[in-house]
Amino acid sequence: MTEPNHAQPIEKQSLMRTLAISNDRLPRFLRSSRQAVLNFGLPRIPRVLLLIPVSPFLFLREIYYFLMRVFICEPFFKAHCASYGRNLHTDVFLHWIQGRGEIVIGDNVLIGGKSSFHFAARFSDKPTFIVGDNTEINHGCSFAIGKKIAIGRNCLIGPEVWMLDFPGHPVDPVARLAGLHSPPDKVNPVIIEDNVWIGRRASIFPGVTIGQGSVVAACSVVTRDVPPNTLVGGIPARQLRNLASPE
């Protein structure tokens, strides 16, 4: 009686792997051809000749961005505003707006790039986001509003800044496990006074007031009030120096 053959079947090599490792003439030719295509570039030619194919593309791109901003992106954001002033502009992206709340924007404001605005109506009948005149908010910022976040006039908000006036979840592990929301006493407005500069990726936590003329360094975590005309930085942010001094 013949014993069964328990030898493992030989795994067939995939075509892609064969082309990648084989030293036969055809695979080597295909690999070299692919590499030549990937490394191909135009030879060195005068800049004037380069502008011939590039200029129509740049012109059409500017027209596309103009139409997107003026007729889609800005009307979309303005439709979510309770009120807005003159020369409110956005970029060519649709901002992400969740929940119901009031957005109040002053004159000459730029809400650039794409940012997110999350209104948590469970904490207030009318959570409010306010931006004063001549303020600029850059790309990738995130605002979580339970009661109020107010940004003053002539402020510069760098890219990817986070501001929240309520914690996302309770600190108590039992309450968090039960899926409860943040307690109402942990919801406190964030106030950014006039002429404040907040650097890239800074985080502003509930109840914080940043005084007029102050600067928050990039990547800082601000958990307490910042006096006027003060430079703060770090995790958590601490006072680095007084900006009103002769230095």
N, C-alpha and C positions, 0 to 999 in steps of 0.2 A: 504494500500500500504506500503510495507516494505521500510524503509529508508535505503539508501546506507550506508555501513560501511566505515567510513572515518578513521578508526584506521590505524596507520602506520604499515607496515609489519615488522615482527620481523626479524632482521638481523641475518643471519646465521653466527655462529662463525667459523672462519677458523680453519683448522686442526692444523696449526702451533701454533696458539694462544691457542687452546685447550690443546695441549701437553705442552705448556709453563706454564699454570696456573691451570690445573685440578689437584685435589687431589685424583683422582682414582688411582688404583694400577698400571695399565699399564703405564700411563703418568709419574708417579713418578719413576717407574723402568727405563723408557727410559731416563729421565733426569739424574738420578744418573749414568746410564751406560755411557751416553755422557760425563759427568763430569769426570768419572774415566778414560775414554780414553784420554781426554784433559790433564789430570794431570799425565798421565803415563810417566815414564822415566826409563832408565836403572838403576839398582842398582849400588852401589859403587863397582867398580871393578878396578884391577890394571891397571895402565896407559899402560903397554905393551899390554894388551889385547884390550884396546881401539884403539891402533894404527893399529890393524889387519884390521878392516873394513875401517878405515879412510885413511890409507896410499895410497891404490890404487886410491881413489877418489882424493886426493891431487896431486898425480902424473899425473893423467889424466887431472886435471884442469890446471896444469902448462903446459902440452903439448898443450892443447887447447889455452891457453893464448899466448903461444909462437908463435904458428902457426898464430893466428889471428893478432898479432902485426907485425910479420915479413912479412907475405904474403898478408895481406889485409889492415890493418890500416896505417902502415907506407908507403906502395906504394901509397895508396889513397892520403895521405897528400903531399907526394913528387911530385905527378903528378900535384898538384896545384901550386907548387913552380916554380918561374922563375929561381931560383938558390938556392942550398943548399950545405953546407959543409959536412965534415966528421962527422960521429956518430950523425946524426940527428935521434932522437927517439921520438915515440909517445907512448901512452898507448894502451889499447885494445878497444878503442872506435873510431868511425869515427867522426872526427870534422865536424861541420856544417859550410860550406863555401858557401856564397851567393854573386852573382854579379861577375864582372870581375875586377881583379886587379893583382898586382904583389906581390908575397910573396918571400922575400929574407932572407935566414936563414944562419947563420954562422956555425962554427964547434962546436961540443959537446953541442948541444942544445936539451933540452927535452921540448916537448909540451905535457904535461901529461893530463890525464883525458879526458874530452870532452869539448871543447870550441867552440865559434861561431865567425866567421869572416864575417863581412858584408861590401862589397865594394859598394860605391855609385858613379857610373861612371858619374852621372850628374854634379859633381863638378870638375872632372879632367879626362883627357884622360887616365891617368895611376895612379889610387890610389895605394899607395905602403905601404906594411907592412914589416918592417925590424926588425930582431932580431940578435943581436951580439953574439960573441963566448961565450960559457960556461954559457949561460943564461937558467933559468928554469921557465916555465910557468905552473902553476898548474890548477887543474880541475875547470870547470865552468866559465872561464873567457869569457868576451865578448868584441870584438873590432869592432868599427864602423869607417870605413876609407873612408873619402871623398877625401883627398889629401895624407896625410902621417902620419903614426904612426911609430916612430923609437924607439926601445928599445936597449940599449947599451950592452956592454959586462959585464959578471959576475953579472947579475941582478937576483933577486929573485922576481917573481910575484906570490903573494899568491892566494889562491882559490877565485873564484867569483869576481875578480877584473873587473871593467868596465873601458874601455878607449874609448873615442870618440873624433874625431876632427871636428865634426859638430853636431849641435843640431838636434834632430829628426824632429822638427816642428818649424815654426816661432813663436816668442813670441807675435807678434801683433795678437789680436783676430780676426780681419777682414781677415787678410791673412790666418790665420789658418782655419777659417770657409770656406774660398774659396778653401781650399785644396792645397795651394801653398807650395812649398818647402822652406827650410831654405835659406835665402839670401846668396850669395857667400861671402860677407864680414864677415860672421859668421863662415866660414870654415877655421880653422887654425890648422896647424900640431901640434901633440903632440910629444915631445922629452923627452925620458927617458935616461939620461946619464949613464955612466958606474958605476957598483957597487952600484946600487940602490936596496933597499928592499921595496916592496910595500905590505902591510899587507892585510889580508883577507877582502873582500867586500869593498875595497876602490874604489872611483870613481875619474877618472882623466878627467877633462873637456877640451874642445877645447882651443888650444893656450898655454897650460901649458908646461913649461920646468922644469923638476926635475933635479937638479944639481947632479954632481958626488958625490957618497958616502952617499947620503941622505937616510932617512927612512921615509916612510909614514905609520902612525899607522893604525890599522885595522878600517874599517868602516868610514874612513875619506872621506871628499868631497873636492877635491883639485881644486880650481877655479883660482889660480894665481901661478906664478912661485915660485919654491922652490930653495933657494940658495944651493950651494954645502955643504956637510957635516952638514946637518941640519935635526933634527927630527921634523916632523910636525904631527898634529892630530886635529881632531874635525870636526864640521860641521858649517861653512866652516873651512877648515884646517888652523891652525895658527902655528907659530914657537913655539916649546916647549923648545928646547935648541940646542946649537951648539955641534955637535958630535966631533969636532976637539979639544975641550977643555980637560984638564986633567981629568975631571969627567967621 
